[in-house]
Amino acid sequence: MTDSESDDVAVVVYREDDAWEVDLLPLALTEDLAGLIHVLHQQPSICGTIGLAAVEDDFFVAVRVVGGQPSVFLSDLTAAVDWPLARQVLAYLGLEIPEDEDLDQVLPAGDLSIFADLGLDEMDLGMIAGNLDLFPDEAIAIIARKLGFGQAYERALTLALGRVP
């Protein structure tokens, strides 16, 4: 499972019997977009399956599979310079890796409306992603609370890692 010394975390989120469930995923999925999407396709859910991955202090990725179609969001496209998962997201989205002159600001990429039907609109997701005071795992914890699975997320991290986000 996930290495307790690492800041990286990946989870799958799904609804079962009208309750949110959150399970930790193998740490390798914080470097493998295709693998993350594959896992999400394997987990049926009432309102789509969500995958969330936080990588170091740099960025997070959200993937949601609804009706077999993945939507992908990257909190900071400049992370693609240093991180395989961010590069894979940009390639998936058909975007170029930013040039050096573009690296001075945090810019999200992908589907900002990924959670709009669940109550987290584009503006709020953009504000969470752009908040430089938040670490990626903290941003994911905020998203989890806003979408209604904050307790399940915290419980999964506590059980698996022995810590609270």
C-alpha positions as CSV (number, residue, x, y, z in Angstrom):
1,M,0.0,0.0,0.0
2,T,1.1,3.6,0.6
3,D,4.4,4.3,2.2
4,S,3.9,6.1,5.5
5,E,7.1,8.2,5.0
6,S,5.8,9.7,1.7
7,D,3.6,12.7,1.3
8,D,2.1,11.0,-1.8
9,V,-1.3,9.6,-1.5
10,A,-3.9,8.1,-3.9
11,V,-7.4,7.2,-3.1
12,V,-10.5,5.9,-4.9
13,V,-13.9,7.3,-3.9
14,Y,-17.2,5.8,-4.7
15,R,-20.8,5.7,-3.4
16,E,-22.2,2.4,-2.2
17,D,-25.6,2.0,-0.5
18,D,-26.0,5.8,-0.3
19,A,-22.7,6.3,1.5
20,W,-19.3,7.4,0.4
21,E,-16.5,4.9,0.6
22,V,-12.8,5.8,0.3
23,D,-10.0,3.3,-0.1
24,L,-6.3,4.0,-0.4
25,L,-4.6,2.9,-3.6
26,P,-1.1,1.7,-4.2
27,L,1.5,4.5,-4.2
28,A,2.6,3.5,-7.7
29,L,-0.7,5.1,-9.0
30,T,0.7,8.6,-8.0
31,E,2.9,8.1,-11.1
32,D,0.5,6.3,-13.5
33,L,-2.5,8.1,-15.0
34,A,-3.5,5.1,-17.1
35,G,-3.3,2.8,-14.1
36,L,-5.4,5.2,-12.0
37,I,-8.1,5.5,-14.7
38,H,-8.0,1.7,-15.0
39,V,-8.7,1.2,-11.3
40,L,-11.6,3.7,-11.5
41,H,-13.2,1.8,-14.4
42,Q,-13.1,-1.3,-12.2
43,Q,-15.1,0.3,-9.3
44,P,-18.8,0.9,-10.0
45,S,-20.5,3.8,-8.3
46,I,-23.8,5.5,-8.3
47,C,-22.5,8.9,-9.3
48,G,-19.2,8.0,-10.9
49,T,-15.9,6.9,-9.4
50,I,-13.4,9.5,-8.2
51,G,-9.6,9.1,-8.0
52,L,-7.5,11.6,-6.2
53,A,-3.7,11.7,-6.0
54,A,-1.5,14.1,-4.1
55,V,2.2,14.2,-5.1
56,E,4.7,15.6,-2.7
57,D,4.3,19.3,-2.0
58,D,3.6,20.1,-5.6
59,F,0.2,19.2,-7.0
60,F,-2.8,17.0,-7.1
61,V,-4.8,15.2,-9.7
62,A,-8.5,14.5,-9.7
63,V,-10.0,11.9,-12.1
64,R,-13.7,11.1,-12.3
65,V,-15.2,8.3,-14.4
66,V,-18.9,8.7,-15.1
67,G,-20.5,6.4,-17.7
68,G,-17.1,5.0,-18.7
69,Q,-15.8,8.5,-19.6
70,P,-12.9,9.9,-17.6
71,S,-12.7,13.6,-16.7
72,V,-9.3,14.8,-15.5
73,F,-8.1,17.8,-13.5
74,L,-4.5,18.9,-12.7
75,S,-4.0,21.5,-10.0
76,D,-0.9,22.9,-11.5
77,L,0.3,22.3,-15.0
78,T,3.8,23.6,-14.2
79,A,4.3,20.4,-12.2
80,A,4.7,18.6,-15.6
81,V,8.3,19.8,-15.7
82,D,9.2,17.7,-12.7
83,W,6.6,14.9,-12.3
84,P,5.6,12.0,-14.5
85,L,1.9,12.0,-13.4
86,A,1.5,15.7,-14.3
87,R,3.2,15.1,-17.7
88,Q,0.9,12.2,-18.4
89,V,-2.2,14.4,-17.5
90,L,-1.0,17.1,-19.9
91,A,-0.4,14.5,-22.6
92,Y,-3.9,13.0,-21.9
93,L,-5.4,16.6,-22.2
94,G,-3.4,17.3,-25.4
95,L,-1.5,20.2,-23.7
96,E,2.2,21.1,-24.0
97,I,4.6,21.1,-21.1
98,P,5.0,24.8,-20.1
99,E,8.1,26.8,-21.0
100,D,10.4,28.3,-18.4
101,E,8.8,31.7,-18.7
102,D,5.4,30.2,-17.8
103,L,6.6,28.6,-14.5
104,D,6.1,31.5,-12.2
105,Q,2.4,31.0,-11.6
106,V,0.1,28.1,-10.6
107,L,-2.2,27.2,-13.5
108,P,-4.8,24.4,-13.3
109,A,-5.5,22.3,-16.4
110,G,-8.3,20.0,-17.4
111,D,-11.9,19.8,-16.4
112,L,-12.6,22.5,-13.7
113,S,-16.3,21.4,-13.7
114,I,-15.3,17.8,-12.8
115,F,-17.3,18.0,-9.5
116,A,-19.9,20.7,-10.4
117,D,-22.8,18.3,-10.2
118,L,-21.7,17.2,-6.8
119,G,-21.6,20.8,-5.4
120,L,-18.1,22.0,-6.0
121,D,-18.2,24.5,-8.9
122,E,-15.3,25.6,-11.2
123,M,-14.5,28.8,-9.3
124,D,-14.2,26.9,-5.9
125,L,-12.1,24.2,-7.4
126,G,-9.8,26.8,-9.1
127,M,-9.5,28.7,-5.8
128,I,-8.5,25.5,-3.9
129,A,-6.0,24.5,-6.6
130,G,-4.5,28.0,-6.7
131,N,-4.1,28.4,-2.9
132,L,-0.4,28.4,-2.4
133,D,-0.8,28.0,1.4
134,L,-2.3,24.5,0.9
135,F,-0.3,21.3,0.5
136,P,-1.9,19.0,-2.1
137,D,-3.1,16.5,0.5
138,E,-4.7,19.4,2.4
139,A,-6.4,20.6,-0.9
140,I,-7.8,17.0,-1.4
141,A,-9.1,17.0,2.2
142,I,-11.0,20.3,1.5
143,I,-12.4,18.8,-1.7
144,A,-13.4,15.7,0.2
145,R,-15.2,17.8,2.9
146,K,-17.0,19.9,0.3
147,L,-18.2,16.8,-1.7
148,G,-19.4,15.1,1.5
149,F,-16.8,12.3,2.0
150,G,-14.4,14.1,4.3
151,Q,-14.9,11.7,7.2
152,A,-14.5,8.7,5.0
153,Y,-11.3,10.2,3.5
154,E,-9.9,10.9,7.0
155,R,-10.8,7.5,8.2
156,A,-9.1,5.8,5.2
157,L,-5.9,7.8,5.8
158,T,-6.0,7.2,9.6
159,L,-6.4,3.4,9.2
160,A,-3.8,3.0,6.4
161,L,-1.2,5.5,7.4
162,G,-1.8,6.1,11.1
163,R,-2.3,9.8,10.6
164,V,-5.0,12.4,10.0
165,P,-4.8,14.7,7.0
